[in-house]
Amino acid sequence: MNPAVASAAANTASKAIQDPATRRTAIIIGVVVLAAVGFGIYKLMQFLGAATSEDDRLLEKWNMFLERWQALNPNYAGLNYSLGQSQLIKLTDELSDAFGLFDDDESRMYSALEQIGSAKNLSAVAKRYAFLHGYSLRDDLLYHFDTLEERRKMLSIFKNYPDYQESYRASNIQI
């Protein structure tokens, strides 16, 4: 390379670095690249299980609770539930309709869970729900109540069931 051309190129590069707009652009690009690399590392560690937030741990406990909680077992109540047949059908349909494909109606879901009124009634609804849909109510609750706030509200409803403690003890889980 011609020494005069090399000197001109170095001089142009030096002036470009001294330009405040170019310097800001370089800093912004550097920050974005570092943030992307850091986020990628965090996601990789999260995938590998090394980095989990407290909310993630609580959601995992919720998953375990809902998997084991006897009230969501369709066979828990047997015939020992207090809902009439028409009310059982109405509440099951209410939950089914509230679970939307793209948009859930949370107020209808919470209302239906409150109207169910007991763990044994919930078990009867879970049995009918599984019969109608071919999959469990438990699966839909896990899918549609996917934030910690929603699950806390759901638990507060369940805790108001008069037979909650009995069904909770039968599940043998701490939450």
Summary of the structure (lengths in Angstrom):
residues: 175
radius of gyration: 28.0
end to end distance: 72.1
largest distance: 95.5
contacts: 446
relative contact order: 0.12
helix: 75%
strand: 0%
